Amino acid sequence: MPFTGTDAQIEEEQTHFANVISTFQQYAPYALYANNRRRKDFHTLPLADRELLESLGYKERINAVDKAIMTNADFLNLVIANPEIFGHDLDEDEEPHLDEHEGEASRQAMHRHDHPQAGLHNSLQGPSHSHSQSHSHESHSQSHGPHDHPHGAKKKRYKPSEHDMDKLRSTLKQLVRDWSVEGKSERDLCYEPMKEALLQHFSDIPAEERRNFRVLVPGAGLGRLAWDVANLGFACQGNEFSHYMLLASFYMLNRTAQVNQHTIFPYVHSFSNNPNNDALLRPIAIPDVLPSSLPDGSDFSLVAGDFEEIYGSLDEDPSEPHSGQWDAVLTCFFIDTAKNIVNYLRIIHRILAPGGVWVNLGPLLWHWEGNTSNDPSVELTLEEVKTLARKIGFEISNERTIDTTYTNNAQSMLGYVYHAAFWTATKII
Ligand SMILES: C[S@@+](CC[C@H](N)C(=O)[O-])C[C@H]1O[C@@H](n2cnc3c(N)ncnc32)[C@H](O)[C@@H]1O
């Protein structure tokens, strides 16, 4: 579906999308440059220190990280090989934005490993899931956007910020969570209880009739929970607005043909808190299942766009109404992305059919707290969120706390554990 909105919104959307693509494209020089800093620092040390460090394999590790970065870059270039599927025209007449020294670092690294940067492939077919308007609160405010250029000169490409690159590195870790064997323990803690609650709620429905029940997964990330729900036989729609997530999930869902087709190295970007080389350099094979293996007749879609705009509009598209049309809503690490949690809960309540179920798991890391863009942010306690849900018309049951990590490097010496709140809520009024 083409992007809609005012001309200014469409232009902003396209610029943002182009900047995300640019971030993917410039991952290699950016990451190699960061790694090359270690090499340069090494050469400033006294000879005796260098010899000792070399005997530990420190230099070899730096070289191995370069190689892993190039493997990541090959994968990321495949993900963005065909951005037209997202309905945007990209300006091809751009040069990568490389600072003099970044360019040198990446040229050296590419030469060292005799590993040319993967080119863009244009052999992909059209999309197989639907896309509508998309808005994101990812950084729109960079000052390095495309600018006018004199006739005949190539314009400089967007210069990704550290924040952009952080989102890209997080996308690699999110691939572990959703699409690798290593991510299974995290998925077992987060997605399994949610699927169990869903099956419990519909336990009197025969499996072959589940396709008549519509489940929505807002903030679907890389799509695994939504895919799992479709695999159980329900009609399932994921919704997501981050271009990083949408590009990566589209590739995983529609362009992978084999289990373990790709290898990525998601943990090579920080040398801190690693007990050994494996913690930093272990390869992760993706995907652990074949995304195209959903049973025949499955009803599975991913819709791109802002949850509140798409599902919260009171002026509904009659061909795609939402009010009272969903039998279940599953929110995993999602409700704290709200600026106004009242609106999120009202929408979830309104789109559910009477007796419909909302299953929630997650912390309350209010995403908009302390924002610098003057956006409003309401930050409730867990008790307040549950009281609010009751006031809006839910009956909450099955409450518990689930201790879980989120895209954690399982081998790191540092790990965050969320005491995530779980509940099943039924729409009673
Ligand atoms: C913390 S992640 C959780 C992803 C996934 N549910 C999981 O458990 O791995 C929250 C996701 O919600 C998405 N998101 C945040 N606000 C959104 C909105 N208003 N509409 C759609 N997606 C949104 C973010 O882009 C992000 O992918």
The ligand as an SDF file (V2000), in Angstrom:
LIG
                    3D

 27 29  0  0  0  0  0  0  0  0999 V2000
   10.6280   -3.0990   22.9590 C   0  0  0  0  0  0  0  0  0  0  0  0
   10.1790   -3.4860   21.3150 S   0  0  0  0  0  0  0  0  0  0  0  0
    9.3340   -5.0620   21.4740 C   0  0  0  0  0  0  0  0  0  0  0  0
    9.3150   -5.8440   20.1780 C   0  0  0  0  0  0  0  0  0  0  0  0
    8.6680   -7.2200   20.2660 C   0  0  0  0  0  0  0  0  0  0  0  0
    7.3060   -7.1450   20.7260 N   0  0  0  0  0  0  0  0  0  0  0  0
    9.4810   -8.1270   21.1630 C   0  0  0  0  0  0  0  0  0  0  0  0
    9.0060   -8.5000   22.2420 O   0  0  0  0  0  0  0  0  0  0  0  0
   10.6020   -8.4670   20.7660 O   0  0  0  0  0  0  0  0  0  0  0  0
    8.8350   -2.3580   21.0460 C   0  0  0  0  0  0  0  0  0  0  0  0
    8.4600   -2.3050   19.5780 C   0  0  0  0  0  0  0  0  0  0  0  0
    7.3090   -1.4940   19.4090 O   0  0  0  0  0  0  0  0  0  0  0  0
    7.4840   -0.6880   18.2540 C   0  0  0  0  0  0  0  0  0  0  0  0
    6.6230    0.4910   18.4250 N   0  0  0  0  0  0  0  0  0  0  0  0
    6.7620    1.4640   19.3520 C   0  0  0  0  0  0  0  0  0  0  0  0
    5.7610    2.3650   19.2440 N   0  0  0  0  0  0  0  0  0  0  0  0
    4.9810    1.9410   18.2290 C   0  0  0  0  0  0  0  0  0  0  0  0
    3.8010    2.4460   17.6250 C   0  0  0  0  0  0  0  0  0  0  0  0
    3.2320    3.5660   18.0720 N   0  0  0  0  0  0  0  0  0  0  0  0
    3.2570    1.7650   16.5940 N   0  0  0  0  0  0  0  0  0  0  0  0
    3.8270    0.6230   16.1470 C   0  0  0  0  0  0  0  0  0  0  0  0
    4.9530    0.0960   16.6750 N   0  0  0  0  0  0  0  0  0  0  0  0
    5.5240    0.7390   17.7010 C   0  0  0  0  0  0  0  0  0  0  0  0
    8.9700   -0.3720   18.2470 C   0  0  0  0  0  0  0  0  0  0  0  0
    9.4280    0.0190   16.9790 O   0  0  0  0  0  0  0  0  0  0  0  0
    9.5540   -1.6990   18.7150 C   0  0  0  0  0  0  0  0  0  0  0  0
    9.8370   -2.5630   17.6560 O   0  0  0  0  0  0  0  0  0  0  0  0
  1  2  1  0
  2  3  1  0
  2 10  1  0
  3  4  1  0
  4  5  1  0
  5  6  1  0
  5  7  1  0
  7  8  2  0
  7  9  1  0
 10 11  1  0
 11 12  1  0
 11 26  1  0
 12 13  1  0
 13 14  1  0
 13 24  1  0
 14 15  1  0
 14 23  1  0
 15 16  2  0
 16 17  1  0
 17 18  1  0
 17 23  2  0
 18 19  1  0
 18 20  2  0
 20 21  1  0
 21 22  2  0
 22 23  1  0
 24 25  1  0
 24 26  1  0
 26 27  1  0
M  CHG  2   2   1   9  -1
M  END
$$$$
